[in-house]
Amino acid sequence: MTEVNIQGEYDETLQKYNWTKNKMISLMEDKECLLKHKFFDLKTDYIMKIGCLEHELFDLDIKIAVTKRKIELAQESISQNTAINLYMIETEIKKEFSDFLDVLDMNTNEIEIANYFDSMSRLSDEDLQDLKKYYVAIAQLILPEIEPGLNQVQKSLWTKAQSAYENAELEFLKIIYKLAQDEAKAINHKVGISARELGEQIGIFEKRIMEDEKVIATLLDNFPFNKADLLNDDKKVREIQGELRRSIKDGISILELMEEHFLMMLDDTKFKN
């Protein structure tokens, strides 16, 4: 094989190396953006627009179920001609509905967190694009998977870049990028590396690409990303809100009637605490 052919094959391998490297970095950032930025934004939007009403309806459904069970337990006492024991009823209710009450508590905490995120200032689309751009640029320079021989300063910069990216500290990320540029000058960027070594690195990149593609696909198929289209449809959101509010109104009426019935049962019988 001539020297020209060898050089041509090497150049093709180097080109493939650069392509897979860039794709790996792009997918890495896409995944990080989904997990560290878009996840919380979408989840907060869903909870504030729909989730709060769903929680209210679920809470109401549990109260109706609890009241129905109280009536059943009270009726058992009446049928057995024994006094209705409220303490025993409440104890039984807590035992039977403990799992549902735990879910209610969890949902309440989620709503509190959503309220907190909703009160915070969010990145504009332009700032988010800048954040993504600088994070990718820094990764091109000092990503450990690409440059395993990083010194401690470079490793520290990459750790700081990850933190700045996660916390949306755009100005700090810009500073890190400038520092990373200076530090990257000390890295011998694949000078003299063999085609075989490039091929091995390409294999590593391709494996990481496949892994991140699977993670991204799984994320997009699940909450809250599977609600993105819905949240962008204001008409559909209003329709769902209206349906939930009507169900809540109907549920309140049912609960009031059931609670009145339970109180009447207590008034008509003797009971002990």
C-alpha positions as CSV (number, residue, x, y, z in Angstrom):
1,M,0.0,0.0,0.0
2,T,1.4,3.4,-1.0
3,E,2.1,6.2,1.5
4,V,-0.7,8.2,-0.2
5,N,-3.2,5.4,0.4
6,I,-2.1,5.0,4.0
7,Q,-2.4,8.7,4.6
8,G,-5.9,8.7,2.9
9,E,-7.1,5.9,5.2
10,Y,-5.7,7.7,8.2
11,D,-7.5,11.0,7.2
12,E,-10.8,9.1,6.9
13,T,-10.3,7.5,10.3
14,L,-9.5,10.9,11.8
15,Q,-12.6,12.4,10.1
16,K,-14.7,9.6,11.6
17,Y,-13.1,10.2,15.0
18,N,-14.0,13.9,14.9
19,W,-17.6,13.1,13.7
20,T,-18.3,10.5,16.4
21,K,-16.6,12.7,19.1
22,N,-18.9,15.7,18.1
23,K,-22.0,13.5,18.1
24,M,-21.1,12.0,21.5
25,I,-20.7,15.5,23.0
26,S,-23.9,16.7,21.4
27,L,-25.9,13.8,22.7
28,M,-24.3,14.1,26.1
29,E,-25.4,17.7,26.3
30,D,-28.9,16.8,25.1
31,K,-29.2,14.3,27.8
32,E,-27.9,16.6,30.5
33,C,-30.2,19.4,29.3
34,L,-33.2,17.1,29.6
35,L,-32.3,15.9,33.0
36,K,-31.0,19.1,34.6
37,H,-33.1,21.8,32.9
38,K,-36.1,20.7,30.8
39,F,-37.2,18.1,33.3
40,F,-37.9,20.6,36.1
41,D,-39.4,23.2,33.7
42,L,-41.8,20.7,32.2
43,K,-42.7,19.0,35.5
44,T,-43.3,22.4,37.1
45,D,-45.5,23.6,34.2
46,Y,-47.6,20.4,34.3
47,I,-48.1,20.5,38.1
48,M,-49.0,24.2,38.1
49,K,-51.5,23.8,35.1
50,I,-52.9,20.4,35.7
51,G,-51.3,18.5,38.5
52,C,-52.6,20.7,41.2
53,L,-56.2,20.0,40.1
54,E,-55.5,16.3,39.7
55,H,-54.2,16.3,43.3
56,E,-57.3,18.1,44.5
57,L,-59.5,15.6,42.8
58,F,-57.5,12.7,44.1
59,D,-57.7,14.1,47.7
60,L,-61.4,14.4,47.3
61,D,-61.7,10.9,46.0
62,I,-59.9,9.6,49.0
63,K,-62.1,11.6,51.4
64,I,-65.2,10.2,49.7
65,A,-63.8,6.6,50.0
66,V,-62.9,7.3,53.6
67,T,-66.4,8.6,54.4
68,K,-68.0,5.7,52.6
69,R,-65.9,3.3,54.7
70,K,-66.8,5.1,57.9
71,I,-70.5,4.7,57.1
72,E,-69.9,1.0,56.4
73,L,-68.2,0.5,59.8
74,A,-70.8,2.5,61.6
75,Q,-73.5,0.4,59.9
76,E,-71.8,-2.8,61.1
77,S,-72.0,-1.5,64.7
78,I,-75.7,-0.6,64.3
79,S,-76.4,-4.0,62.8
80,Q,-74.7,-5.7,65.8
81,N,-76.6,-3.4,68.1
82,T,-73.4,-2.0,69.6
83,A,-72.2,1.5,70.1
84,I,-70.4,3.3,67.3
85,N,-66.8,3.6,68.5
86,L,-65.2,6.6,66.6
87,Y,-61.7,5.8,67.9
88,M,-61.9,2.3,66.5
89,I,-63.3,3.6,63.2
90,E,-60.5,6.2,62.8
91,T,-57.8,3.6,63.7
92,E,-59.2,1.2,61.0
93,I,-59.4,4.0,58.5
94,K,-55.7,5.0,59.0
95,K,-54.7,1.3,58.6
96,E,-56.7,0.7,55.4
97,F,-55.9,4.0,53.7
98,S,-52.3,4.5,54.8
99,D,-50.9,3.9,51.3
100,F,-53.3,6.4,49.8
101,L,-52.5,9.0,52.5
102,D,-48.8,8.5,51.8
103,V,-49.4,9.3,48.1
104,L,-51.3,12.4,49.1
105,D,-48.4,13.5,51.3
106,M,-46.0,12.9,48.4
107,N,-48.1,14.8,46.0
108,T,-48.3,17.7,48.4
109,N,-44.6,17.8,48.6
110,E,-44.3,17.7,44.8
111,I,-46.7,20.7,44.6
112,E,-44.6,22.6,47.2
113,I,-41.5,22.0,45.1
114,A,-43.3,23.0,41.9
115,N,-44.4,26.3,43.6
116,Y,-40.8,26.9,44.6
117,F,-39.5,26.4,41.0
118,D,-42.3,28.4,39.6
119,S,-41.3,31.4,41.8
120,M,-37.7,31.2,40.5
121,S,-36.6,33.1,37.4
122,R,-36.1,30.8,34.5
123,L,-33.6,30.8,31.7
124,S,-34.8,32.4,28.5
125,D,-34.6,30.3,25.3
126,E,-31.6,32.5,24.2
127,D,-29.8,32.0,27.5
128,L,-30.4,28.3,27.4
129,Q,-28.9,28.1,23.9
130,D,-25.9,30.0,25.1
131,L,-25.6,27.7,28.1
132,K,-25.7,24.7,25.8
133,K,-23.2,26.2,23.4
134,Y,-20.5,27.0,26.0
135,Y,-21.0,23.6,27.7
136,V,-20.4,21.8,24.4
137,A,-17.4,24.1,23.6
138,I,-15.8,23.3,27.0
139,A,-16.5,19.6,26.5
140,Q,-14.7,19.8,23.2
141,L,-11.6,21.0,25.1
142,I,-11.5,19.1,28.4
143,L,-14.0,16.3,28.5
144,P,-12.3,13.5,30.3
145,E,-13.7,10.8,28.0
146,I,-11.9,12.5,25.1
147,E,-8.8,13.6,26.9
148,P,-8.0,11.0,29.6
149,G,-4.6,12.6,30.4
150,L,-6.1,15.8,31.9
151,N,-4.1,17.4,34.7
152,Q,-5.7,18.3,38.0
153,V,-6.5,21.9,36.9
154,Q,-8.2,20.7,33.8
155,K,-10.2,18.1,35.7
156,S,-11.2,20.8,38.2
157,L,-12.4,23.1,35.4
158,W,-14.5,20.3,34.0
159,T,-16.1,19.6,37.4
160,K,-16.8,23.4,37.8
161,A,-18.3,23.5,34.2
162,Q,-20.7,20.7,35.1
163,S,-21.8,22.5,38.2
164,A,-22.2,25.8,36.4
165,Y,-24.2,24.1,33.6
166,E,-26.5,22.4,36.1
167,N,-27.1,25.6,38.1
168,A,-27.5,27.7,34.9
169,E,-24.6,30.0,35.8
170,L,-24.0,31.3,32.3
171,E,-21.5,34.0,33.1
172,F,-19.4,31.6,35.2
173,L,-19.5,29.1,32.3
174,K,-18.2,31.7,30.0
175,I,-15.2,32.3,32.3
176,I,-14.6,28.6,32.6
177,Y,-14.6,28.4,28.8
178,K,-11.8,31.0,28.5
179,L,-9.8,29.2,31.2
180,A,-10.4,25.9,29.5
181,Q,-9.1,27.3,26.2
182,D,-5.8,28.3,27.9
183,E,-5.5,25.0,29.6
184,A,-6.3,23.0,26.5
185,K,-3.2,24.4,24.8
186,A,-1.2,22.1,27.0
187,I,-3.0,19.0,25.6
188,N,-1.4,17.2,22.7
189,H,-4.6,16.8,20.6
190,K,-4.1,13.4,19.0
191,V,-0.8,14.4,17.4
192,G,1.0,11.3,16.3
193,I,-1.8,9.0,17.4
194,S,-2.1,5.8,15.3
195,A,-5.1,4.8,13.2
196,R,-5.6,1.8,15.5
197,E,-5.7,4.0,18.6
198,L,-8.2,6.4,16.8
199,G,-10.3,3.3,15.9
200,E,-10.4,2.2,19.6
201,Q,-11.4,5.7,20.6
202,I,-14.1,5.7,18.0
203,G,-15.5,2.4,19.4
204,I,-15.7,4.0,22.9
205,F,-17.5,7.0,21.5
206,E,-20.0,4.9,19.5
207,K,-20.8,2.9,22.7
208,R,-21.4,6.1,24.6
209,I,-23.6,7.4,21.7
210,M,-25.8,4.2,21.8
211,E,-26.1,4.4,25.6
212,D,-27.2,8.1,25.5
213,E,-29.6,7.6,22.6
214,K,-31.3,4.9,24.7
215,V,-31.5,7.1,27.8
216,I,-32.9,10.0,25.8
217,A,-35.5,7.9,24.1
218,T,-36.6,6.5,27.5
219,L,-36.8,10.0,29.0
220,L,-38.9,11.3,26.1
221,D,-41.3,8.4,26.5
222,N,-42.0,9.2,30.1
223,F,-43.3,11.9,32.4
224,P,-42.9,14.9,32.2
225,F,-41.5,14.8,28.6
226,N,-44.5,12.9,27.3
227,K,-46.7,15.9,28.4
228,A,-44.7,18.4,26.4
229,D,-47.1,18.5,23.4
230,L,-50.1,18.8,25.7
231,L,-48.6,21.7,27.6
232,N,-48.0,23.5,24.3
233,D,-51.7,23.1,23.4
234,D,-53.4,25.9,25.5
235,K,-56.9,24.8,24.3
236,K,-56.4,21.2,25.4
237,V,-55.0,22.3,28.7
238,R,-58.1,24.5,29.3
239,E,-60.4,21.6,28.4
240,I,-58.6,19.3,30.9
241,Q,-58.7,22.0,33.6
242,G,-62.5,22.4,33.0
243,E,-63.1,18.7,33.2
244,L,-61.1,18.4,36.4
245,R,-62.9,21.4,38.0
246,R,-66.3,20.0,37.1
247,S,-65.3,16.6,38.7
248,I,-64.1,18.4,41.8
249,K,-67.4,20.4,42.1
250,D,-69.4,17.1,41.7
251,G,-67.2,15.4,44.2
252,I,-67.6,18.1,46.8
253,S,-71.4,17.8,46.6
254,I,-71.2,14.0,47.0
255,L,-68.8,14.3,49.9
256,E,-71.1,16.8,51.7
257,L,-74.1,14.4,51.4
258,M,-72.1,11.5,52.7
259,E,-70.7,13.4,55.6
260,E,-74.2,14.6,56.5
261,H,-75.4,11.0,56.4
262,F,-72.6,9.8,58.7
263,L,-73.4,12.6,61.2
264,M,-77.0,11.6,61.1
265,M,-76.1,8.0,62.0
266,L,-74.1,9.3,64.9
267,D,-77.0,11.4,66.1
268,D,-79.4,8.5,66.0
269,T,-77.2,6.1,68.0
270,K,-75.1,6.1,71.2
271,F,-71.4,6.0,70.8
272,K,-68.3,6.3,72.9
273,N,-64.9,7.9,72.2
